[in-house]
């Protein structure tokens, strides 16, 4: 007896509870084994409903925990309970008296099999939750599974189960002649047992309340599947009722565990909040102490900006200049302070002319990087003014009382050291700053003749502005500091590696290249280090960096050129999608030179009138009536002929030429519209494209309305097109307001290339849009791809409901016309109708009614687009 009691004392209270639960369930099963009981269906209905509700609640709570921690354990637990909840709901539906006659199986088969599917799904996913933890512990977080494959699998299982019950006749699940009346229930019992063994072996249940309750739930679930359900001989006996009773109890255990865990997390979060508040108070105290320390310095201290205006002056500086102390305030000009000092006789000036003394002091300040000026106050005190001019033009002045010569040497040297640290190190990250980097690069070039090789790696944090704009500058500062600390690690691991904060979200690494230096390995380490996610105030940050590398002397022997080449390589990395690195190649410079040449030629083309509008008609697919004409820009290059818009328009957007081209398009297009109106030519609407950068410039409405007024073209004859990809590109651009003003003028607004961006139907209903153009990528596959045809059909149908005008662009074959005509009524545009043409050709095309019969006259073949 003493031995048994000793064993009980060393057992944890959780194990005691588990043992008591097992014994209780065993006694209950034994006591009810011979009971002649025939329960009612109402008990099942109540317990099934409770199980369904509890399973869905548990699944929802566990899903919230998954998205908070991103642990696969919670993913499989949440998915298991959500799936079980929906399968329990399916169990209630298929066993409903009104639905059973419609199914191929009877209630005697549907009831046990639908129960079995739910229990099998839950037990297997609980086992998978432990297996996911076990797998991740052995191989790390890299083996974590995303949630969407798991969700998709669950949906497929639910749909297949419903279809299975609806279509296939099911065999009986009862075998009354055997001891196990429902032997199939042993399959989920196996998974419950495996999951229970795994979590018991894991051992966290001794410390973690959630896993304690989860293990308790697994014990009850195993008892249901091992004792109650397999021994059932009919649909209404004591074993069935016991199973229906303990099933929601097992769900309730998991819910209690989740709520207990959430309460623990909430308490920890409150504690962290109190800790952060305490840390902020300490930082404020430190800041006040620093200010107090600066003001308690015996030496005067002042900072002047690059325009010679005062930024900061401490109390000692004011005391040294007591006669003009009331004038020494932020923004005071350096020369004004000297003039005031001379007028108030602050200093004894040896020069006969005070103006000459002022010129000498200012000359020293502007020509010497570091200078000392000795001065004597009227009271006889000897002062030394030490000026240090930084590379950015700012100046730091210290004033030392050198009446006691020994103290002068010590304090002056200490002050210089402090100023040098301020000058050469970044205050936020603690890294060497831009000034330090330029200094080190200059030194490397000084030793270039000794045959040393090195490289510049430009590093840029991707989308850092978005973090500052959406999550605040405090988050951005935290990210910069952490990234700087990670990069600093490499200075200890890699010989010849130095990291600098260049400014903003940019860093620069200088690497001395020895025989074993592998720049690609270094670049990969930089991207890997930066890519490790971190959390700040419950916000998960997943930073990435883009790198550009230029090597000395292979890529260049001039510092400025190497910096440009590294920047070009960085730009190439961003162009390829960011989060990576590129080494500079001569092709990059050739590409930049080509773009610069095209930009110069494009500027000349604007001035020389080489840009011309071509026009492509749009007709109704049913009536063949002309609904509009799109103005398309062409460049008649004097040497190269017609230049593709895809070659010069992106350069125009990036070089600031887009507004000028936009004004040219408005002018030529509206002039053409005026001519057609005067000639009574029915052209529907003239559609002009709005440039993204012209929109950002803010003058686009003024330019458009000026041309409308100048050519007296009524708004109903005009249409403007904006790219879908630009619609939501810049959250700070006032695009919606601009388009609303256009609509208020009764000018038609269309969304171009719809389907290629990320605009949703909700945006269509809120933005001031009159119509949309379905992108050619959908039209090209509409004949042979049912999915694409379905998408086009849905877009046209929804647009009709929203009263939006639809244009299908890129129509090139008769088959495409026939496919679109079967879907709905819309306008079409493309080579099948007409190629883009000059204005004179357009007016002749319309006058000859070429649109009539255009959809049936051409042979059934693709038109050459060359």
C-alpha positions in Angstrom: 0.0 0.0 0.0 2.9 2.4 0.8 4.5 1.6 -2.6 1.2 2.5 -4.4 0.9 5.7 -2.5 4.5 6.6 -3.2 3.9 6.0 -6.9 0.8 8.3 -6.8 2.9 11.1 -5.2 5.5 11.1 -8.0 2.9 11.2 -10.7 1.8 14.6 -11.9 -1.7 15.8 -11.1 -2.4 15.7 -14.9 -1.5 12.0 -15.1 -3.8 11.4 -12.1 -6.6 13.1 -13.9 -6.0 11.0 -17.1 -5.9 7.8 -15.1 -9.1 8.7 -13.3 -10.7 9.5 -16.6 -9.7 6.1 -18.1 -11.0 4.3 -15.0 -14.2 6.2 -15.0 -14.9 5.5 -18.7 -14.1 1.9 -18.1 -16.4 1.6 -15.1 -19.1 3.4 -17.0 -18.8 1.0 -20.0 -18.8 -2.0 -17.8 -21.8 -0.9 -15.8 -23.8 -0.2 -19.0 -22.7 -3.2 -20.9 -25.6 -5.4 -20.0 -28.2 -2.8 -19.8 -31.2 -3.3 -22.0 -31.7 0.3 -23.2 -33.4 1.6 -26.3 -32.9 5.3 -26.4 -34.9 7.8 -28.4 -33.9 9.7 -31.5 -34.2 13.1 -29.8 -31.1 12.3 -27.6 -29.1 11.8 -30.8 -30.4 15.0 -32.4 -29.6 17.1 -29.4 -26.1 15.6 -28.9 -25.3 15.8 -32.7 -26.3 19.4 -32.8 -24.2 20.2 -29.8 -21.3 18.3 -31.4 -21.6 20.2 -34.6 -21.7 23.6 -32.9 -18.8 22.8 -30.6 -16.7 21.4 -33.4 -17.1 24.6 -35.5 -16.4 26.8 -32.5 -13.2 24.8 -31.6 -12.1 24.9 -35.2 -12.6 28.7 -35.5 -10.7 29.3 -32.2 -7.8 27.0 -33.3 -7.7 28.7 -36.7 -7.2 32.1 -34.9 -4.4 30.5 -32.9 -2.8 29.3 -36.2 -2.8 32.7 -37.8 -1.4 34.2 -34.6 1.5 31.6 -34.4 1.7 30.0 -37.8 2.3 26.5 -36.3 1.1 23.5 -38.3 -0.1 21.8 -35.1 -2.9 24.4 -34.9 -3.5 24.3 -38.6 -4.3 20.6 -38.5 -6.3 20.8 -35.3 -8.4 23.7 -36.6 -9.0 22.0 -40.0 -9.8 18.7 -38.3 -12.5 20.2 -36.1 -13.9 22.5 -38.9 -14.1 19.5 -41.2 -15.6 17.3 -38.5 -18.2 20.0 -37.7 -19.3 20.2 -41.4 -19.3 16.4 -41.6 -21.4 16.2 -38.4 -23.7 18.7 -40.1 -23.8 16.4 -43.1 -24.5 13.5 -40.8 -27.6 15.4 -39.5 -28.7 16.3 -43.0 -28.5 12.8 -44.6 -30.2 11.1 -41.6 -33.1 13.6 -41.7 -36.4 11.8 -42.2 -37.5 14.1 -45.1 -34.2 13.5 -47.0 -33.6 9.8 -46.5 -36.2 8.7 -49.1 -34.3 10.7 -51.7 -31.0 9.0 -51.1 -29.9 5.5 -52.4 -29.2 4.2 -48.9 -31.4 3.8 -45.9 -31.1 5.5 -42.6 -29.7 2.2 -41.1 -26.7 2.6 -43.4 -26.4 6.4 -43.6 -26.3 6.9 -39.8 -23.3 4.8 -39.0 -21.3 5.6 -42.1 -21.8 9.4 -41.8 -20.8 9.2 -38.2 -17.7 7.1 -39.1 -16.5 9.6 -41.8 -16.6 12.5 -39.3 -14.7 10.6 -36.6 -12.2 9.3 -39.1 -11.5 12.8 -40.5 -11.1 14.3 -37.0 -8.9 11.5 -35.6 -6.6 11.5 -38.7 -6.1 15.2 -38.6 -5.4 15.1 -34.8 -2.7 12.5 -35.6 -1.4 14.7 -38.4 -1.2 17.7 -35.9 1.3 15.7 -33.8 3.1 14.4 -36.9 3.5 17.9 -38.2 5.1 19.0 -34.8 7.4 15.9 -34.8 8.5 16.6 -38.4 9.1 20.3 -37.8 11.2 19.5 -34.7 13.5 17.3 -36.6 13.9 19.3 -39.8 13.0 22.9 -38.8 10.5 25.5 -39.9 11.3 25.1 -43.6 9.1 22.0 -43.7 6.0 23.9 -42.6 3.0 23.4 -44.8 0.9 26.3 -46.1 -2.8 26.5 -45.1 -4.3 26.6 -48.5 -3.4 23.0 -49.6 -4.9 21.7 -46.3 -8.0 23.8 -46.8 -8.4 22.6 -50.4 -8.0 19.0 -49.3 -10.7 19.4 -46.6 -13.1 21.0 -49.1 -12.5 18.1 -51.5 -13.1 15.6 -48.8 -16.4 17.3 -47.8 -17.6 17.5 -51.4 -16.7 13.9 -52.2 -18.4 12.7 -49.0 -21.6 14.5 -49.9 -21.5 13.1 -53.4 -20.7 9.6 -52.1 -23.8 9.7 -49.9 -26.0 11.2 -52.6 -25.1 8.7 -55.3 -23.8 5.4 -54.0 -25.9 2.8 -52.0 -24.1 2.0 -48.8 -23.8 -1.5 -47.2 -24.8 -2.1 -43.6 -22.3 -1.1 -41.0 -23.7 -3.5 -38.4 -22.6 -7.1 -37.8 -24.8 -8.3 -34.9 -23.4 -11.8 -35.0 -19.9 -10.5 -34.0 -18.6 -9.2 -30.7 -17.7 -5.9 -32.5 -21.1 -4.8 -33.9 -19.5 -2.0 -35.8 -15.9 -3.0 -36.5 -15.2 -0.1 -38.9 -15.2 2.2 -35.9 -11.8 0.7 -34.9 -10.2 2.6 -37.8 -10.6 6.1 -36.3 -9.9 4.5 -32.9 -6.5 3.6 -34.3 -5.8 7.2 -35.3 -7.0 8.5 -31.9 -4.6 6.0 -30.2 -1.7 7.1 -32.4 -2.4 10.8 -31.7 -2.8 10.1 -28.0 0.5 8.2 -27.9 2.3 11.0 -29.8 1.1 13.8 -27.5 1.8 11.7 -24.4 5.3 11.1 -25.7 5.7 14.8 -26.5 5.3 15.5 -22.8 4.1 19.2 -23.2 0.8 18.3 -21.5 2.6 18.5 -18.1 3.2 22.3 -18.7 0.9 23.4 -21.4 -2.8 23.7 -20.5 -4.0 23.4 -24.0 -2.2 20.1 -24.6 -3.4 18.9 -21.2 -7.0 19.3 -22.3 -6.2 18.0 -25.8 -4.8 14.8 -24.4 -7.9 14.5 -22.1 -10.1 14.9 -25.2 -8.1 12.2 -27.1 -8.7 9.8 -24.2 -12.4 10.4 -24.3 -12.5 10.2 -28.1 -10.5 6.9 -28.0 -13.0 5.5 -25.4 -15.9 6.5 -27.7 -14.3 4.7 -30.6 -12.9 1.7 -28.8 -15.6 1.0 -26.2 -18.9 2.5 -27.2 -19.3 2.6 -31.0 -17.7 -0.8 -32.0 -19.8 -2.7 -29.5 -23.1 -1.1 -30.7 -25.5 -3.7 -32.1 -28.2 -1.2 -33.3 -28.9 2.4 -33.9 -30.5 2.9 -30.5 -28.8 1.1 -27.7 -26.8 2.2 -24.7 -23.5 2.2 -26.5 -24.8 4.6 -29.1 -26.2 7.0 -26.5 -22.9 6.9 -24.5 -20.9 7.7 -27.6 -23.3 10.6 -28.5 -22.9 11.9 -24.9 -19.1 11.7 -24.7 -18.4 13.1 -28.2 -19.4 16.7 -27.4 -17.7 16.4 -24.0 -14.4 15.6 -25.8 -14.9 18.6 -28.1 -15.6 20.8 -25.0 -12.3 19.7 -23.5 -10.4 21.0 -26.6 -12.4 24.3 -26.4 -11.5 24.7 -22.7 -7.8 24.1 -23.5 -7.9 26.7 -26.4 -9.6 29.3 -24.2 -7.1 28.6 -21.4 -4.2 29.1 -23.8 -5.7 32.3 -25.2 -6.1 33.6 -21.7 -2.4 32.8 -21.0 -1.3 34.6 -24.2 -3.5 37.6 -23.3 -1.9 37.8 -19.8 1.6 37.6 -21.4 0.7 40.3 -23.9 -0.4 42.6 -21.1 2.8 41.9 -19.3 4.9 42.8 -22.4 2.8 46.0 -22.8 3.7 46.9 -19.2 7.4 46.1 -19.9 7.4 48.3 -23.0 5.8 51.1 -21.1 8.5 50.8 -18.5 11.2 50.8 -21.1 9.8 53.9 -22.7 9.8 55.7 -19.4 13.4 54.7 -18.9 14.3 56.0 -22.4 12.6 59.3 -21.7 14.7 59.5 -18.5 17.9 58.7 -20.4 17.0 61.4 -23.0 16.4 64.0 -20.2 19.7 63.0 -18.6 21.5 63.4 -22.0 20.1 66.9 -22.4 21.0 67.7 -18.9 24.5 66.3 -19.5 25.0 68.4 -22.6 23.9 71.5 -20.8 26.1 70.6 -17.8 29.2 70.5 -20.0 31.9 73.0 -19.1 32.7 73.5 -22.8 30.5 75.3 -25.1 28.9 73.2 -27.9 27.0 74.3 -31.0 25.9 72.8 -34.3 25.5 74.9 -37.5 23.7 73.6 -40.6 25.1 73.9 -44.2 23.4 77.3 -44.5 25.4 78.6 -41.5 22.2 78.7 -39.3 22.3 77.6 -35.6 20.8 74.2 -34.8 21.8 73.7 -31.2 23.8 75.6 -28.5 24.2 74.4 -24.9 24.2 76.4 -21.7 28.0 76.9 -21.6 28.0 78.3 -25.1 25.4 80.9 -24.0 27.4 81.7 -20.9 30.6 82.3 -22.9 28.6 84.8 -25.1 26.5 86.3 -22.3 26.2 89.8 -23.9 24.4 88.4 -26.9 22.9 85.2 -25.2 19.4 86.5 -25.9 20.2 86.5 -29.7 21.6 83.0 -29.7 18.5 81.0 -30.7 17.8 78.3 -33.2 18.1 79.6 -36.8 20.6 82.4 -36.0 23.0 83.0 -38.9 26.7 82.5 -38.1 27.8 85.8 -39.5 25.0 87.6 -37.8 26.2 86.2 -34.4 29.7 87.4 -35.2 28.5 90.9 -36.1 26.4 91.1 -33.0 29.4 89.9 -30.9 31.6 92.6 -32.3 29.0 95.3 -31.7 28.6 94.2 -28.1 32.4 93.9 -27.7 32.2 90.2 -26.7 35.8 89.7 -28.0 38.9 91.7 -28.1 39.8 92.1 -31.8 43.4 92.8 -32.8 42.5 93.8 -36.3 41.8 97.5 -36.7 38.8 96.7 -38.8 36.1 94.5 -37.4 34.9 93.7 -40.9 38.3 92.4 -41.8 38.2 90.2 -38.7 34.8 88.8 -39.7 36.1 88.0 -43.2 39.1 86.1 -41.7 36.9 84.0 -39.5 34.4 83.2 -42.2 37.2 82.4 -44.7 38.7 79.9 -42.2 35.2 78.4 -41.6 34.5 77.8 -45.3 37.9 76.6 -46.6 39.3 74.5 -43.8 37.7 71.2 -42.7 39.0 71.6 -39.2 40.1 74.8 -37.7 40.8 76.4 -34.4 40.2 80.1 -33.6 41.7 81.6 -30.5 39.8 84.5 -29.0 40.0 86.6 -25.8 36.8 87.8 -24.1 36.5 91.3 -22.7 36.8 89.9 -19.2 40.2 88.4 -20.2 39.1 84.7 -20.4 41.0 82.8 -23.1 38.8 80.6 -25.4 39.5 78.2 -28.3 36.8 77.8 -30.9 37.2 74.4 -32.6 35.2 74.1 -35.8 34.7 70.8 -37.7 33.1 70.9 -41.1 31.3 67.7 -42.1 31.0 66.4 -45.7 27.4 67.5 -45.8 28.3 71.1 -45.0 27.3 71.1 -41.4 29.7 72.5 -38.8 30.2 71.6 -35.2 31.7 74.2 -32.9 33.1 73.6 -29.5 34.3 76.4 -27.2 36.9 75.5 -24.6 38.1 77.7 -21.8 41.9 77.3 -22.1 42.9 79.5 -19.2 44.1 76.4 -17.5 46.4 74.9 -20.2 46.4 71.3 -18.9 42.6 71.0 -18.8 42.5 72.4 -22.3 44.5 69.5 -23.9 42.5 66.8 -22.2 39.0 68.1 -22.8 39.7 69.2 -26.4 40.9 65.8 -27.4 37.9 64.1 -25.8 35.5 66.5 -27.5 37.1 65.8 -30.9 36.7 62.1 -30.4 33.0 62.5 -29.6 32.5 64.7 -32.6 34.3 62.3 -34.9 31.9 59.5 -33.8 28.9 61.7 -34.4 30.3 62.6 -37.9 31.2 59.0 -39.0 28.6 56.7 -37.4 24.9 56.4 -37.9 22.8 57.3 -34.8 20.0 54.7 -35.4 21.9 51.5 -36.4 25.3 52.3 -34.9 26.9 51.4 -38.3 29.5 53.5 -40.0 27.7 56.1 -42.1 27.9 57.6 -45.6 30.8 59.9 -44.7 32.8 57.0 -43.2 32.1 54.9 -46.3 33.3 57.6 -48.7 36.4 58.0 -46.6 37.2 54.3 -46.7 36.6 54.0 -50.4 39.0 56.9 -51.0 41.6 55.0 -49.0 41.1 51.9 -51.0 41.7 53.8 -54.2 44.8 55.2 -52.7 46.2 51.6 -52.4 44.9 50.6 -55.9 48.4 50.4 -57.3 49.2 47.6 -54.9 47.0 45.2 -56.9 44.2 44.8 -54.3 40.8 43.8 -55.5 37.5 44.7 -53.9 33.8 45.1 -54.6 31.0 47.5 -53.9 27.6 45.9 -52.9 24.7 48.3 -52.9 21.9 47.0 -50.7 18.3 48.4 -50.8 15.4 47.3 -48.5 12.5 46.3 -50.7 9.3 48.3 -50.3 10.5 50.1 -47.2 8.4 53.1 -47.9 5.3 51.0 -47.7 6.3 49.8 -44.2 6.8 53.4 -43.1 3.4 54.5 -44.7 1.3 51.6 -43.4 2.9 50.6 -40.1 4.6 53.8 -39.0 8.1 55.2 -38.8 8.8 53.5 -35.5 8.4 50.1 -37.2 10.6 51.3 -40.0 13.3 52.4 -37.6 13.1 49.1 -35.7 13.5 47.2 -39.0 16.5 49.2 -40.1 18.2 48.6 -36.7 17.6 44.9 -36.8 18.8 44.6 -40.4 21.9 46.6 -39.5 22.7 44.2 -36.6 22.3 41.2 -38.9 24.7 42.6 -41.5 27.1 43.6 -38.8 27.5 39.8 -38.0 29.2 39.3 -41.3 32.0 41.7 -40.4 33.2 39.2 -37.9 32.7 36.1 -40.1 34.1 37.4 -43.4 37.5 38.8 -43.7 37.6 42.2 -45.4 33.9 42.8 -45.2 32.7 46.2 -44.0 29.0 47.4 -43.8 27.8 51.0 -43.9 24.4 52.7 -43.7 24.3 54.8 -46.8 21.1 56.6 -45.9 17.3 56.0 -45.7 16.7 52.3 -46.6 20.1 51.9 -48.3 23.3 50.1 -47.1 26.6 49.6 -48.8 29.1 46.8 -48.2 32.8 47.0 -49.2 34.5 43.7 -49.7 38.2 43.1 -50.0 38.6 40.2 -52.4 41.1 37.6 -51.5 41.8 34.3 -53.4 39.0 32.5 -51.5 36.5 35.3 -51.5 33.2 34.2 -53.2 31.0 37.3 -53.8 28.0 35.2 -54.7 28.1 33.4 -51.3 28.4 36.7 -49.6 25.4 38.1 -51.5 23.3 35.1 -50.7 24.2 35.4 -47.0 23.1 39.0 -47.1 19.7 38.2 -48.7 19.2 35.2 -46.3 20.0 37.2 -43.2 17.7 40.1 -44.3 14.9 37.7 -45.2 14.5 36.2 -41.7 11.1 37.4 -40.5 10.8 39.4 -37.3 8.0 40.8 -35.2 7.5 44.3 -33.8 4.5 45.2 -31.6 2.5 42.1 -32.9 3.3 43.0 -36.5 5.1 40.4 -38.5 7.7 41.8 -40.8 9.1 39.8 -43.8 11.8 42.0 -45.2 13.7 41.3 -48.4 16.6 43.2 -50.0 17.9 43.8 -53.5 21.6 43.9 -54.2 23.8 45.3 -57.0 27.5 44.4 -57.2 30.3 46.2 -59.0 33.9 44.8 -58.9 37.2 46.7 -58.9 39.1 46.6 -61.2 37.2 44.3 -63.6 34.1 46.6 -63.9 35.9 49.9 -63.6 38.8 51.7 -62.0 37.0 55.0 -61.2 35.1 55.3 -57.9 32.2 57.3 -59.4 31.8 54.8 -62.2 31.8 51.8 -59.8 29.1 53.5 -57.8 27.0 54.0 -60.9 27.6 50.4 -62.1 26.6 49.0 -58.7 23.4 51.1 -58.9 22.7 49.8 -62.4 23.0 46.2 -61.1 20.7 47.1 -58.2 18.2 48.5 -60.6 18.4 45.3 -62.6 17.6 43.2 -59.5 14.5 45.3 -58.8 13.5 45.0 -62.5 13.7 41.2 -62.1 11.4 41.1 -59.1 13.6 42.2 -56.2 14.8 39.8 -53.3 18.0 38.9 -55.0 21.3 40.2 -56.4 22.9 41.0 -59.8 26.5 41.6 -60.8 27.2 44.5 -63.2 27.6 43.6 -66.8 28.4 45.7 -69.8 24.9 44.9 -71.2 23.4 46.8 -68.3 25.3 50.0 -69.3 24.4 49.4 -73.0 20.8 49.1 -72.0 20.9 52.3 -70.1 22.7 54.1 -72.9 20.1 52.8 -75.3 17.3 54.2 -73.1 19.1 57.5 -72.8 19.5 57.7 -76.6 15.8 56.9 -77.1 14.9 59.5 -74.5 16.9 62.1 -76.4 15.4 61.2 -79.7 11.9 61.1 -78.2 12.4 64.7 -76.9 13.4 65.7 -80.4 10.4 63.7 -81.9 8.0 65.7 -79.7 9.5 69.0 -80.9 9.8 67.9 -84.5 6.2 66.5 -84.8 7.3 62.9 -85.5 4.6 61.6 -83.2 1.3 60.8 -84.9 -2.0 59.3 -83.9 -3.4 56.3 -85.6 -7.1 55.3 -85.1 -8.7 51.9 -84.7 -12.5 51.5 -85.0 -14.7 49.7 -82.5 -18.0 48.3 -83.7 -21.0 46.6 -82.1 -20.8 42.8 -82.5 -24.6 42.5 -83.2 -25.4 45.6 -85.3 -21.9 46.3 -86.7 -22.5 50.0 -85.9 -19.5 52.1 -85.0 -19.4 52.6 -81.3 -16.0 54.3 -81.0 -12.5 54.9 -82.2 -9.3 54.5 -80.1 -6.5 56.9 -80.7 -3.1 55.0 -80.7 0.2 56.8 -80.7 2.9 56.0 -83.4 6.4 57.4 -83.8 7.5 58.0 -87.4 11.3 57.9 -86.8 13.2 59.5 -89.6 15.7 56.7 -89.8 14.0 53.6 -88.2 10.5 54.1 -89.5 7.6 53.3 -87.3 8.8 52.6 -83.7 6.8 50.3 -81.6 4.9 52.0 -78.7 6.1 49.3 -76.4 9.7 50.5 -77.0 9.3 54.2 -76.3 6.2 54.6 -74.1 7.8 53.0 -71.0 10.8 55.3 -71.4 8.5 58.3 -71.7 6.8 57.3 -68.5 10.1 57.0 -66.6 11.8 60.1 -68.0 9.0 62.7 -67.3 8.0 63.0 -71.0 4.6 61.4 -70.4 2.7 64.8 -69.7 4.1 66.4 -72.8 3.0 63.3 -74.9 -0.3 63.3 -73.2 -1.0 66.9 -74.2 0.0 66.1 -77.7 -2.4 63.1 -77.8 -5.2 65.3 -76.4 -4.5 68.0 -79.0 -4.3 65.7 -82.1 -7.2 63.5 -81.0 -9.7 66.3 -80.2 -8.7 68.1 -83.4 -9.5 64.9 -85.4 -12.8 64.6 -83.5 -13.7 68.1 -84.4 -13.0 67.5 -88.1 -15.2 64.4 -88.1 -18.0 66.2 -86.4 -17.8 69.1 -88.9 -17.9 66.5 -91.7 -21.0 64.8 -90.1 -19.0 61.5 -89.7 -20.5 59.3 -87.1 -17.5 57.8 -85.1 -19.2 57.1 -81.8 -16.7 58.1 -79.2 -13.0 59.1 -79.5 -11.0 57.1 -76.9 -7.7 58.5 -75.6 -5.4 56.7 -73.2 -4.4 58.5 -69.9 -0.7 58.2 -69.0 0.0 57.1 -65.4 2.6 59.7 -64.9 0.5 62.4 -66.5 -2.2 61.5 -63.9 0.4 61.8 -61.1 1.6 65.1 -62.3 -1.8 66.7 -61.4 -2.2 68.8 -64.6 -4.0 66.2 -66.6 -7.5 67.6 -66.0 -6.4 71.1 -67.0 -4.8 69.8 -70.2 -7.8 67.6 -71.1 -10.5 70.3 -70.5 -8.4 72.9 -72.2 -8.5 70.8 -75.5 -12.2 70.0 -75.0 -12.9 73.8 -74.8 -10.5 74.7 -77.6 -12.0 72.3 -80.1 -15.6 72.5 -78.8 -16.1 68.7 -78.7 -19.2 67.7 -76.8 -18.4 65.3 -73.9 -20.6 62.5 -75.2 -18.1 62.1 -78.1 -15.2 61.5 -75.8 -13.9 58.5 -73.8 -10.7 58.2 -71.7 -9.0 54.9 -70.8 -7.0 54.1 -67.7 -5.0 50.9 -67.2 -6.4 48.6 -64.6 -2.9 47.9 -63.3 -2.6 51.6 -62.4 -6.0 52.0 -60.9 -4.9 50.9 -57.4 -1.1 51.2 -57.9 -0.6 54.2 -55.7 -2.8 54.5 -52.6 -1.8 58.2 -52.2 -2.7 59.2 -55.8 -6.0 61.0 -56.1 -7.1 58.9 -59.1 -10.7 58.4 -58.0 -11.2 62.2 -57.6 -9.6 62.9 -61.0 -11.9 60.3 -62.7 -14.9 61.6 -60.9 -14.3 65.1 -62.3 -14.0 63.6 -65.8 -17.3 61.7 -65.3 -18.9 64.9 -63.9 -18.1 66.5 -67.3 -20.1 63.6 -69.0 -17.0 62.1 -70.5 -17.0 58.3 -70.7 -14.4 56.6 -68.5 -13.2 53.1 -69.4 -10.9 50.6 -67.6 -8.3 49.3 -70.1 -6.7 45.8 -70.1 -9.3 44.6 -67.5 -8.4 41.2 -66.0 -4.6 41.7 -66.0 -4.4 43.6 -62.7 -6.0 43.3 -59.3 -9.1 45.5 -59.5 -12.1 43.7 -58.2 -15.8 44.0 -58.9 -16.2 46.0 -55.7 -13.8 48.6 -57.2 -15.9 48.7 -60.4 -19.0 49.5 -58.3 -17.3 52.3 -56.4 -15.0 53.9 -58.9 -16.5 56.3 -61.4 -16.1 53.9 -64.3 -18.5 53.9 -67.4 -17.1 50.8 -69.1 -14.3 48.3 -69.4 -12.1 46.7 -72.0 -11.5 43.0 -71.6 -7.9 42.2 -72.2 -6.8 40.4 -75.4 -5.2 37.6 -73.3 -8.8 36.4 -72.5 -10.0 36.9 -76.1 -7.2 34.9 -77.7 -8.3 31.7 -75.8 -12.0 32.2 -75.8 -12.6 29.8 -78.7 -10.8 26.7 -77.4 -10.7 27.3 -73.6 -14.1 26.9 -71.8 -12.6 28.5 -68.7 -11.6 31.7 -70.5 -14.9 31.8 -72.3 -16.7 31.4 -69.0 -14.7 34.3 -67.5 -15.5 36.5 -70.5 -19.2 35.6 -70.2 -19.3 36.4 -66.5 -17.6 39.8 -67.1 -20.0 40.7 -69.8 -23.0 39.6 -67.8 -22.0 41.4 -64.6 -21.0 44.5 -66.6 -24.5 44.6 -68.2 -26.0 44.4 -64.7 -23.8 47.3 -63.6 -24.7 49.1 -66.9 -21.1 49.2 -67.9 -20.1 49.4 -71.6 -17.9 46.5 -72.6 -15.3 46.3 -75.4 -13.5 43.1 -76.2 -10.1 44.0 -77.7 -7.7 41.9 -79.7 -10.4 40.3 -82.0 -8.4 38.6 -84.8 -10.5 35.7 -86.1 -14.0 34.9 -87.2 -14.1 32.1 -84.5 -13.5 34.7 -81.8 -16.3 36.9 -83.2 -18.7 34.0 -83.2 -17.7 33.0 -79.7 -18.1 36.5 -78.3 -21.5 37.0 -80.2 -22.8 33.9 -78.4 -21.9 35.3 -75.1 -23.6 38.7 -75.2 -23.9 42.1 -76.8 -20.7 44.3 -76.7 -18.3 46.2 -78.8 -15.3 44.6 -80.4 -11.9 46.0 -81.5 -9.1 44.3 -83.3 -7.4 43.4 -86.6 -10.5 41.4 -87.7 -12.5 44.6 -87.8 -9.7 47.0 -88.9 -6.1 47.7 -88.3 -5.0 51.1 -86.8 -5.0 53.6 -89.6 -4.2 57.3 -90.3 -6.9 59.9 -89.9 -7.5 60.1 -93.7 -7.8 56.4 -94.0 -10.3 56.3 -91.0 -12.6 58.9 -92.5 -12.6 57.0 -95.8 -13.2 53.7 -93.9 -16.2 55.2 -92.1 -17.6 57.0 -95.2 -17.5 53.8 -97.2 -19.4 52.0 -94.4 -16.6 49.4 -94.2 -18.0 48.4 -90.8 -21.1 47.0 -92.5 -20.5 43.4 -93.3 -17.1 43.5 -91.6 -17.9 40.6 -89.4 -19.0 38.3 -92.2 -17.0 39.3 -95.2 -13.5 38.0 -94.2 -12.5 34.4 -94.6 -12.3 32.1 -91.6 -8.6 32.6 -90.8 -6.3 34.5 -88.5 -5.1 37.9 -89.7 -1.4 38.4 -89.8 -0.5 40.9 -87.0 2.9 41.9 -88.4 
